[in-house]
Amino acid sequence: METNGSHSAERLVIGQKVTVDIGAIAHGGHCVARFEGQVIFVRYGIPGEKAVVEITAVNSKMARGDAIEIIQASEHRVEAPCKYAVPGGCGGCDFQHIDLGYQRILKAEVIKDQFARLGGMEIECAVLAVEPSDGLHWRTRMDFAIGDSGHIGLYSHRSNDVIEIDDCLIADSTMEVASLTSRKWNGDDRIEAGSTSTGQVNISRAGRSISGPTQLNEVVLGVTYQISPQSFWQSHKSAPTTLVNEVMSKIDLREGDVVCDLYGGVGLFTAALAAAVGPTGKVHLIESDRRAVGDAMKIFKGYKNVEIHPGSVESQLPKISEVDVLLLDPPRTGAGEEVITVMNRIKPRTILYVSCDPASLARDAKLLLASGYRMDHIVGFDLFPMTQHVECVARFTLE
């Protein structure tokens, strides 16, 4: 039954359909709407639209829903290129119904909002476009679940339901996802696919390679990284070059500097950092993942100015007493108070923070500013087009 705001103040229930005005974008891939004072987080809407929303979840604080009928459409609405990017469909993409330029504007609004709410800072942050320009076929790492019929798929939003697919339009085309979807897979082990800048493709199951090379070669700005398929690597095909260029243009290294590369993975940034500080400088790479550490050990075996520290940042960073510049690229949860406290004790002159989550970046920025740093640069890169996610690079310098 569809209802509007003139009848009842009763709590919303799952399956109820209500007509609402779609409000501002919020962190998490949804917009905020209200119905009789109740907050609804709405997917598949665009700010400024009027829509019929079907309620999909309810708790004591708010409800969630999908825009299933658009009464007044935004000028930024487009037809989603993927047939699975619909209510009840695949949860991998949040914004396929929005034109790419406006997706970036919305992401910039989310960054600004998170810094205001969580960081206590008023900022502006442009989100820059990255090739490919159509926002498709950019993803070089895919993780598929197996559906009830034995075909691979992706999870529906906030659900364990597997939506079986026949292709994925954001996956790098060299993976040939359609050939994987046509196969029938026994069991429930996840299927992982990865492609590289050198044209290699690996298919793994439950962490073991079943097709393609067991070591992948990635080339970034002339440096070759031989990595395990299970080691973390930036998922957007243009991300490694984009981020290394941005980091090195803003980090202000000097020959002889001591640099920490926190959450360093296989060392994407380490090679460029080592070249910049020269033979009299040093790069400390800290990483906790065993496979990534093993890859980094091989990649930097011949580097005399690189030291690799296996273990968590919390356990390893306190062992390093003098640091001129610090780079960190943490997981979505951010660095957190414990790590920021150690960073503040070491007091590097410059901290460059690469972040895939504006909320955790804003929280950590607040801690850094309280310790005498100022944020003098921030930029976003649209390294996750069609989704809510965005990559930021922020620089903090001592006042």
C-alpha positions in Angstrom: 0.0 0.0 0.0 1.3 3.4 -0.9 0.9 6.2 1.7 1.8 9.8 1.9 2.5 12.2 4.8 -1.1 13.2 5.4 -2.5 10.1 7.0 -0.7 8.3 9.8 2.2 8.8 12.2 2.7 5.1 12.7 6.2 3.6 12.4 7.1 2.5 8.9 7.1 -1.2 8.2 9.0 -3.3 5.7 7.2 -3.5 2.4 5.4 -0.2 2.9 5.5 2.2 0.0 5.6 6.0 0.7 5.9 9.0 -1.5 8.8 11.3 -0.4 11.0 14.1 -1.6 14.6 12.9 -1.9 17.0 15.0 0.1 20.8 15.3 0.3 23.3 12.7 -0.4 24.8 10.9 2.6 27.8 8.8 3.3 27.0 5.2 2.3 25.5 5.4 -1.2 22.1 6.7 -0.3 20.1 9.9 0.0 18.2 11.1 3.0 14.4 11.5 2.9 11.8 12.0 5.7 8.3 10.6 6.1 6.2 12.0 9.0 9.4 12.8 10.9 11.0 9.4 10.2 14.4 9.3 8.5 14.7 7.1 5.4 18.0 6.2 3.8 17.0 5.9 0.1 19.0 4.0 -2.6 18.4 4.6 -6.3 17.2 8.2 -5.8 18.9 11.5 -6.6 18.7 14.7 -4.5 15.7 16.8 -5.5 13.6 14.0 -6.9 10.1 13.0 -5.8 9.8 9.2 -5.6 7.8 6.3 -4.4 10.1 4.5 -1.9 9.6 0.9 -0.8 10.8 0.3 2.8 13.4 -2.5 3.0 14.6 -2.3 6.6 13.5 -0.6 9.8 15.0 0.0 13.2 14.4 2.3 16.1 16.3 5.2 14.6 15.6 5.1 10.9 14.4 3.1 7.9 16.0 2.1 4.6 14.3 1.9 1.3 14.6 1.8 -2.5 13.2 4.4 -4.9 11.0 2.1 -7.1 9.1 4.8 -9.0 10.4 8.3 -9.9 7.6 10.8 -10.0 9.8 13.9 -10.6 13.2 13.0 -12.1 16.5 14.8 -11.7 18.2 16.2 -14.8 21.1 14.0 -13.7 19.2 10.8 -14.0 20.3 8.3 -16.7 19.4 4.8 -17.6 21.7 2.4 -15.7 24.0 0.6 -18.2 23.8 -2.6 -16.2 20.5 -4.5 -15.9 21.4 -5.7 -12.4 21.8 -2.1 -11.0 18.2 -2.0 -9.9 16.3 -2.3 -6.6 16.6 -5.9 -5.4 19.5 -6.4 -7.8 23.3 -6.5 -7.4 24.6 -4.3 -4.6 28.0 -3.7 -6.1 27.1 -0.3 -7.8 25.3 2.5 -6.0 25.2 5.3 -8.7 24.7 3.8 -12.1 21.4 5.8 -12.4 23.4 9.1 -12.0 25.5 10.7 -14.7 29.2 10.5 -14.0 29.9 14.2 -13.6 27.2 14.5 -11.0 28.4 11.4 -9.2 31.7 13.3 -8.6 29.8 16.3 -7.4 27.9 14.2 -4.9 31.1 12.5 -3.7 32.6 15.9 -3.1 29.5 16.9 -1.0 30.0 13.7 1.0 33.6 14.5 1.7 32.7 18.1 2.7 29.9 16.8 5.0 32.1 14.2 6.7 34.8 16.7 7.5 32.2 19.1 8.9 30.4 16.4 11.0 33.4 14.3 12.1 36.4 16.5 11.7 35.0 19.9 12.7 36.5 21.4 9.6 35.0 23.4 6.7 36.7 22.3 3.5 36.2 22.1 -0.2 37.5 19.0 -2.0 37.3 18.5 -5.8 36.8 14.9 -7.0 38.7 14.4 -10.2 37.8 12.2 -13.1 40.1 9.2 -14.0 40.1 7.2 -17.2 38.1 5.3 -18.5 35.8 8.2 -19.1 32.6 6.1 -19.2 33.2 4.7 -15.7 33.0 1.1 -16.9 35.5 -1.8 -17.2 37.9 -0.3 -14.7 38.0 -2.9 -11.9 40.9 -5.3 -12.0 40.1 -7.3 -8.9 36.7 -9.1 -8.5 35.4 -11.3 -5.7 32.4 -13.5 -6.7 30.1 -15.5 -4.5 28.4 -18.7 -5.8 24.6 -18.8 -6.0 22.1 -21.6 -5.3 22.3 -22.8 -8.9 26.0 -23.0 -9.0 26.7 -19.8 -11.0 28.7 -16.9 -9.8 27.2 -13.7 -8.7 27.4 -10.7 -6.4 25.6 -9.9 -3.2 22.5 -7.8 -3.0 22.8 -4.6 -0.9 23.1 -5.4 2.8 22.2 -9.0 2.2 23.6 -12.5 1.9 21.5 -13.1 -1.2 23.6 -13.9 -4.2 22.4 -12.2 -7.4 23.7 -14.5 -10.2 24.9 -12.5 -13.2 25.9 -13.1 -16.8 28.5 -10.2 -16.9 29.8 -7.3 -14.8 30.2 -4.0 -16.6 32.7 -2.5 -14.2 35.1 -5.5 -14.4 38.1 -5.1 -16.6 37.1 -6.7 -19.9 40.3 -8.9 -20.0 38.9 -11.0 -17.2 36.1 -12.2 -19.5 33.6 -12.4 -16.7 31.0 -13.8 -19.1 33.1 -16.9 -19.5 33.1 -17.4 -15.7 29.4 -16.8 -15.3 28.6 -19.5 -17.9 30.4 -22.1 -15.9 28.8 -24.1 -13.1 30.8 -24.2 -9.8 30.2 -26.8 -7.1 30.4 -25.8 -3.5 30.4 -22.3 -2.0 34.0 -21.2 -2.1 34.4 -17.7 -3.5 35.8 -17.1 -6.9 38.4 -14.4 -7.3 39.5 -12.9 -10.6 42.4 -10.5 -11.2 43.8 -8.8 -14.2 47.0 -6.8 -14.5 48.5 -3.9 -16.4 50.6 -6.4 -18.4 47.5 -8.4 -19.6 47.7 -11.3 -17.3 44.6 -12.9 -15.8 44.4 -15.1 -12.7 41.4 -17.0 -11.4 41.6 -18.2 -7.8 39.2 -20.2 -5.6 39.4 -20.2 -1.8 42.8 -18.5 -2.1 44.4 -20.9 -4.5 45.1 -20.2 -8.2 43.1 -22.4 -10.6 43.9 -20.6 -13.8 46.5 -18.2 -15.0 49.9 -17.3 -13.5 50.5 -17.7 -9.8 52.6 -14.6 -9.8 51.2 -11.4 -11.4 53.3 -8.7 -12.9 52.2 -5.1 -12.4 54.2 -2.3 -14.0 53.8 1.2 -12.6 55.9 4.1 -13.9 58.6 1.7 -15.1 58.8 -0.3 -11.9 57.7 -4.0 -12.0 55.9 -5.5 -9.0 55.6 -9.3 -9.0 52.8 -10.0 -6.6 50.6 -12.9 -5.4 47.0 -12.9 -6.7 45.8 -12.7 -3.1 47.9 -9.6 -2.2 46.1 -6.3 -2.1 46.5 -4.2 -5.2 44.5 -1.0 -6.1 41.4 -2.2 -7.9 41.1 0.6 -10.5 43.4 0.1 -13.4 44.5 3.7 -13.4 44.8 4.0 -9.6 48.5 2.9 -9.1 49.9 5.5 -11.5 47.4 8.2 -10.4 48.1 7.8 -6.7 51.9 7.5 -7.0 52.0 10.6 -9.2 49.8 12.5 -6.7 51.8 11.3 -3.7 55.2 12.1 -5.1 54.1 15.6 -6.3 52.9 16.5 -2.8 55.1 14.7 -0.3 58.1 17.1 -0.6 60.9 14.6 0.0 64.6 15.6 0.4 67.6 13.4 -0.3 68.6 11.7 2.9 65.1 11.8 4.4 63.7 8.9 6.5 60.2 7.9 5.4 57.6 5.6 6.9 55.3 3.8 4.5 52.5 2.6 6.7 50.0 -0.1 5.6 52.5 -0.3 2.7 51.2 -3.6 1.1 53.6 -4.9 -1.5 55.2 -1.5 -1.7 53.3 0.4 -4.4 54.7 3.8 -3.1 58.0 2.4 -1.7 59.9 2.3 -4.9 59.3 6.0 -5.7 59.9 7.0 -2.1 63.3 5.1 -2.1 64.3 6.8 -5.3 63.5 10.2 -4.0 65.4 9.9 -0.7 68.4 8.4 -2.4 71.1 6.1 -1.0 71.6 8.3 2.1 67.9 8.1 3.0 65.7 5.3 4.2 62.2 3.9 3.7 60.5 1.9 6.4 57.6 -0.2 5.0 55.2 -1.6 7.6 52.7 -4.3 6.6 50.8 -7.0 8.5 49.6 -9.2 5.7 51.9 -12.2 5.3 51.5 -12.6 1.5 52.1 -8.9 0.9 55.2 -8.9 3.1 56.5 -11.9 1.2 56.0 -10.1 -2.1 57.6 -6.9 -0.8 60.6 -8.8 0.4 61.2 -10.1 -3.2 60.5 -6.8 -4.9 62.9 -4.8 -2.7 65.5 -7.4 -2.2 68.1 -5.3 -3.9 67.2 -2.0 -2.3 69.7 -1.1 0.4 67.6 1.9 1.6 64.4 0.0 2.2 63.6 -1.9 5.4 60.5 -4.0 5.7 58.8 -4.4 9.0 56.3 -7.4 9.2 53.5 -6.7 11.6 50.8 -4.2 12.5 51.4 -0.5 12.4 50.5 -0.4 16.1 53.3 -2.8 17.0 56.0 -1.7 14.5 55.8 2.1 14.3 56.8 2.7 17.9 60.1 1.0 17.2 61.1 3.7 14.7 62.2 6.9 16.5 63.2 9.4 13.8 61.0 10.0 10.8 61.0 13.1 8.5 58.0 12.2 6.4 55.2 9.7 6.9 52.9 8.2 4.3 49.9 6.1 5.2 47.3 4.3 3.2 45.1 2.5 5.8 42.1 0.3 5.3 38.6 1.8 5.4 38.6 2.0 9.2 41.4 4.5 9.1 44.5 4.7 11.3 42.7 5.4 14.5 43.7 7.1 17.8 46.4 4.7 18.8 48.4 5.0 15.6 47.8 8.8 15.4 49.1 9.1 18.9 52.4 7.4 17.9 52.6 9.5 14.8 52.2 12.7 16.9 55.0 11.5 19.2 57.4 11.0 16.3 56.3 14.3 14.8 57.3 14.0 11.1 57.3 17.3 9.3 54.9 16.1 6.7 52.2 13.4 6.7 50.6 12.3 3.5 47.3 10.4 4.0 45.8 8.2 1.2 42.2 7.3 2.2 39.4 5.3 0.7 36.9 6.5 3.3 36.2 10.1 4.0 34.6 9.4 7.4 37.7 7.8 8.9 39.9 10.4 7.2 37.9 13.2 8.8 38.1 11.6 12.2 41.9 11.1 11.9 42.3 14.6 10.5 40.7 16.0 13.7 43.2 14.2 15.8 46.1 15.5 13.7 44.9 19.1 13.8 44.6 18.9 17.6 48.3 17.9 17.7 49.6 20.9 15.9 49.3 19.8 12.2 47.4 21.7 9.6 45.8 20.2 6.5 47.1 22.2 3.6 46.0 20.0 0.7 43.2 17.5 -0.1 41.9 16.1 -3.4 39.6 13.3 -4.4 39.9 10.9 -7.2 37.0 9.0 -8.7 38.7 5.6 -8.5 35.4 3.8 -7.9 33.0 5.1 -10.5 29.4 3.9 -10.3 29.9 3.3 -6.6 29.7 5.5 -3.6 33.4 5.1 -2.8 36.1 7.8 -3.4 39.8 8.0 -2.9 41.3 11.1 -1.2 44.9 12.3 -0.7 45.4 14.8 2.1 48.6 16.5 3.3 49.3 17.5 6.9 52.2 19.7 7.8 53.4 21.0 11.2 52.2 24.5 12.0 
